[in-house]
Amino acid sequence: MAKSTERTTVYLDTELHKALRVRAAVTRRPVSVLVNQAVRALLQEDSEDLAAFDQRRQDVELSYEELLAELRANGAL
């Protein structure tokens, strides 16, 4: 079964487009595959960042001054 795809127009800087075309030729993959991989990687990174924020949601927030005081108290400063 073929994957569903959508057509879109993306405007790239000239040098970036040249580099992308060269990369596609060297790797023998279509530009669209490289762009899809790059977008997936970016979205995955965002997903991981959001998960990390959720995990740290319960962390105690310290002001900068409180952090400095804690570091001094622990002998780190």
N, C-alpha and C positions, 0 to 999 in steps of 0.2 A: 504494500500500500504506500503510495507517495505521500510525502509530507505536504501539508498545506503551506502555501507561501503567499506573501503579499509583495507587491511592487511598490517601491518608493523612490523618491529622488533625494539624493544626498549631495550637498555641495562640499567638496573637499578642497583644501589648499592645493595648489598646483604641485608643489614638491611632495606633499603627502600622497597625492594621487599617483605620482610617478613611482614613489617608493612602494606603494601598495601593488601597483601593476607588476613591478619587478619581483616583489615577493611572491605574487601569484604565479608568475612564470617559473621562478626558481623552484617553488614547492609543487608546481603542477596542480594547483588548486584554483578554482574560480575566485575572483575578487569577492563575490557574494558569500562564499564559504568563509573567507577570512574576515569579512565584516561581521557575519553572524557570530563567529567565534569570539571576536573582540567585544561585541555587545553582550554576549552571554557571560564573558569573564567579568565585565564591568558590573552587570546586574548581580552576579554571584558575590562579588566583593561587597556590594551594597547590602545584600542579604546577610552576609557574615557580620558586617558592621552593625546592622540592626539587631541581630541575635546577641552580639556582645553588649549592646546598650541594654537590651532586655535583661541579660544576666546581671548587669551591674546596677539595675534599677534600685535595688535594696541597699546599695552601698551608702555609707554615711557621707554626706557632703561636708567638706571643710572649706572655710574661707582661706585665702592666701595667708592671712595673719595667723589663723589657727594652725595651718600646716607648718609655718615657720616655728611657731611655739612648740609644736610637737617634735619637730626635728631637733630643736635646741634641747628639749627635755630628754630626748633619747641620745644626746651627744653626737648627733650627726652634723650639727653645725657648731 
